[in-house]
Amino acid sequence: MPLPPDFYWTTRSASLPNDAPTVIACSGVWVVSMAQRVGDGIWIASLDRHRHGPGGPFPWCTSYEQGRAGAEIWVTRHEARLREDVAKISAYREAVRANRLAGLHLKPPFGWEG
C-alpha cells in the first residue's frame, strides 16, 4: 500500500544510507519508527513516535515486511490526525528557529520536541 502524499520511508540516520528504511516521516517529523530487538531479533514498530518519543508503546511485528505493511496501513488510517500533529510540531520548530529564546517560553506540542 502506498503512503499518503508527503509521508515517506527513510533511514534512521542520514549517515547510514544503506540501512533498510525503518522510519516513516512527514516534513522531517518521525511518526513511525521500526527497530529490530538485539536479543531475539523481533521487529517492533513505535507508532505515534512524535507523541511518545523514543521508548513509547509499540506493537510487535511478525517480520520486517509485515511491520512495513502494517505501518503504512496505520499511517493511512490516521493521516488527518498525523497531519495536524506534524503541523503543530512544525510551527513549534519554526517559532524556536525564528527566535531561540522562544524555546524558553513555548511548550513543545507533546511534552517533548517530537
C-alpha positions as CSV (number, residue, x, y, z in Angstrom):
1,M,0.0,0.0,0.0
2,P,1.5,3.4,-0.9
3,L,1.8,6.0,1.7
4,P,-0.3,9.2,1.6
5,P,1.3,12.2,-0.1
6,D,4.1,13.9,1.9
7,F,4.7,10.8,4.0
8,Y,7.9,8.8,3.1
9,W,10.1,6.0,4.3
10,T,13.6,6.9,5.3
11,T,16.6,5.5,7.3
12,R,17.1,6.3,11.0
13,S,20.2,8.2,10.1
14,A,21.5,10.1,7.1
15,S,24.9,8.7,7.8
16,L,23.6,5.1,7.3
17,P,22.1,5.4,3.8
18,N,22.5,1.7,3.1
19,D,20.3,0.7,6.1
20,A,16.8,-0.6,5.4
21,P,14.2,2.2,5.7
22,T,12.7,2.0,9.1
23,V,11.2,5.4,9.7
24,I,8.0,7.0,8.2
25,A,8.3,10.7,8.3
26,C,6.3,13.8,7.2
27,S,8.1,17.1,6.9
28,G,11.0,15.7,8.9
29,V,8.8,14.5,11.8
30,W,9.1,10.8,12.6
31,V,5.6,9.4,13.0
32,V,6.6,5.7,12.9
33,S,9.9,4.1,13.8
34,M,10.7,0.5,13.4
35,A,13.6,-1.3,15.2
36,Q,14.8,-4.9,15.5
37,R,15.5,-6.0,19.0
38,V,19.0,-7.2,19.6
39,G,18.4,-10.2,21.9
40,D,15.7,-12.0,19.9
41,G,15.6,-10.2,16.5
42,I,11.9,-9.3,16.8
43,W,10.8,-6.3,14.9
44,I,8.8,-3.6,16.8
45,A,7.0,-0.5,15.4
46,S,6.8,2.6,17.5
47,L,3.5,4.2,16.4
48,D,2.9,7.9,17.2
49,R,6.7,8.3,17.6
50,H,6.3,12.0,17.5
51,R,3.9,12.0,20.5
52,H,5.7,9.4,22.7
53,G,9.3,9.8,21.8
54,P,11.8,7.0,21.9
55,G,10.7,4.2,24.1
56,G,7.0,4.8,23.7
57,P,4.4,2.0,23.3
58,F,4.9,-0.4,20.3
59,P,3.4,-3.5,18.8
60,W,5.5,-6.5,17.8
61,C,5.8,-7.3,14.1
62,T,6.0,-10.8,12.7
63,S,8.7,-9.6,10.2
64,Y,10.2,-6.5,8.7
65,E,7.9,-6.8,5.7
66,Q,4.8,-7.2,7.8
67,G,5.8,-4.3,10.0
68,R,6.2,-2.1,7.0
69,A,2.8,-3.1,5.6
70,G,1.1,-2.5,9.0
71,A,2.8,0.8,9.5
72,E,1.7,2.0,6.0
73,I,-1.9,0.9,6.8
74,W,-1.8,2.7,10.2
75,V,-0.5,5.9,8.7
76,T,-3.2,5.9,6.0
77,R,-5.9,5.3,8.6
78,H,-4.6,8.1,10.9
79,E,-3.5,10.5,8.1
80,A,-5.7,13.5,9.1
81,R,-4.6,13.4,12.8
82,L,-1.0,12.9,11.9
83,R,-1.0,15.9,9.6
84,E,-2.4,18.1,12.4
85,D,0.3,16.8,14.8
86,V,3.0,17.4,12.3
87,A,1.7,21.0,11.7
88,K,1.9,21.7,15.5
89,I,5.4,20.4,15.7
90,S,6.5,22.3,12.6
91,A,5.0,25.5,14.0
92,Y,6.9,25.0,17.2
93,R,10.1,24.3,15.4
94,E,9.7,27.4,13.2
95,A,9.0,29.6,16.3
96,V,12.1,28.4,18.0
97,R,14.2,28.7,14.8
98,A,13.0,32.3,14.4
99,N,13.9,33.2,18.0
100,R,15.9,30.7,20.1
101,L,14.7,32.4,23.3
102,A,11.1,31.4,22.3
103,G,12.1,27.9,23.4
104,L,12.2,29.1,27.0
105,H,8.6,30.2,26.9
106,L,6.9,27.9,24.4
107,K,5.9,24.4,25.4
108,P,6.6,21.7,22.9
109,P,3.4,20.2,21.5
110,F,3.6,16.8,23.1
111,G,5.7,17.4,26.1
112,W,8.9,17.0,24.1
113,E,10.1,18.3,20.8
114,G,8.9,15.5,18.5
